[in-house]
């Protein structure tokens, strides 16, 4: 009899990490306990805290920090508005991007199965 | 012929009077706009039920909702842009004496036929050549707006609705002008109107009526909708002038007729004139003497009984004490008019706001169906699928008013991707400024207070509900009897989340061992483990098989559910997506319309086996929360338009929002190392349940 490792299929419920156009991915790791700040990771960079009002390169200004998400916003420039209008697209004043907390990713391992060939 | 002569005479009178036959246009515009702002229900109704995200400032055909309401206040006095013509053809119907039967309570000018009262004019089915701006016209425009097939037509119908409502509010505001309720045509202009127009800052305050007055039938053959009681409850009989806490239970015409003088109707003796029994000089008292702005001291007479307390009902004229008693020398000076305005303008605003609230009172509540998802659609490559049916619960949620039989229609409004790109793949892609509308087949229904679940068929809609849609808003429109109103129109709305892709991917073709991913889906490189000839799966050469993938999943089912409820038992008869077989490197997707910021997803994979060894694997069951996807517009705090986006991510070439990924043992910790691994995941189609 050949002993095999226990194996298991596991099911990961994966929430999308943010990706917007050419911007580096932005991951949100949750809110600081006492300060109105949240922990983010831009691309492969270090995790660091940002507060409302902080600028995140190519993403925009931090508007709100919540337990489950961080909200960044970009104010549309007049040039962007003209471009949208020319396309027949909705002309908005502000683009608000909601990044869900990274640890909302959930792994749910299934019970391992012993296999005996 | 008599009418022709009458109109000619009236034309002369009106042209002589200039434009002074009602509150001035600036006053009406200001009252209407104040009422729109103070309406308890209008702005929330627009945002949460009608799908007009910016509420009162939503642009419709170039003007905002509030501007259309204000414009209506102006237009009611006009015809073909002329206030003189408007004065002849419309303003002459802006009078109502509450002490007369409604068929005789309009403006009465000697030698002329009596004009129709404003209470009937507001509900006159045919207003003639001067245009259609009666209650039923507003209802008709509202129904067309709510069911409009194109953005342009809908905007025009909503603009018409608010303009007509503004015209009806004009009639209400005029009731706060005593000249309009005391049959005082004020041919040479009215001091109160001129005074307010010159002092628009006085247009403030809010004094509503008791809503119970519009729950009583009218018994009139023309003014049948109880909104008429905003004008006149028929309770003031000349001896019970409205005042104090009871005044909100009277119509506005009753309040102004019974409590205030107009310039030409300062009665000397109470009850001497059956049409204007009160107020009267002989039941007033000397209340104060004040130095008027011209320098002289003026005695003011007021009343503390007989209705509303008014400290300055009239001022004694400068020659009062030197004139014989049969010559009246009382004046409504600026101090008097200021106090009149303080009583009447809050009521003009409050009663006008009440008209808006009454018009938009009908409420339909929408709730998710028992299955949770409003809509289910199989995913088509490029996100080109569509929802053909929606299922949800509805009920009449109008306080205190039952509905009769009627017809229910559902509409889904949305914005499209301008470039045609999938909004799952490219959530920041430009979305259309134009709204699109899918409309269901009508359903005959007796809408009750308890929820009933209905299925709305959109398969015949000229405009489909695409899965590639943004800014999705659901409305249901009911036309039928509501309370005492026949042919009422009710709307219920729900801001649904955007069509959400719910995915399951079988990614067992990559397997990690000790933190290193291996492409075990390549069965040539990783054949079945038959040592010692085929030992590629024993990575660390310890005599034990380390890699077992890939796996094939059969009888796979996905089901969404409400997280506030227990997770459902997913089965072959209870699912949102059924996939006969999903091999490794494949994904399956169902598009879901739902209304929760987070909802649950449950999966069942009933028959699973490892491909290389043929070993069967236990049933997989799992549940997890999944976010609602949004890509929509909202009104910002400063009234700006905000586009709100939840971005998607990408795994092995698959843009996704949330999904189940079935992994092999130990692969979890190095899952991120496979984010861009080849091959890209490919779609294997599944089936949604039959409706």
Interface residues (C-beta under 8 A of the other chain):
Chain A: X2 X3 X4 X5 X6 X7 X8 X9 X10 X11 X12 X13 X14 X15 X16 X17 X18 X19 X20 X21 X25 X73 X84 X85 X87 X88 X89 X90 X91 X92 X93 X94 X95 X96 X97 X98 X99 X100 X104 X106 X107 X108 X109 X110 X111 X112 X113 X115 X117
Chain B: X415 X418 X419 X427 X428 X430 X431 X432 X433 X434 X508 X531 X544 X545 X546 X548 X551 X601 X603 X608 X610 X613 X615 X617 X618 X620 X622 X623 X624 X625 X626 X627 X630 X633 X636 X640 X641 X642 X643 X644 X645 X646 X647 X648 X649 X650 X651 X656 X657 X658 X659 X660 X661 X662 X663 X664 X665 X667 X668 X671
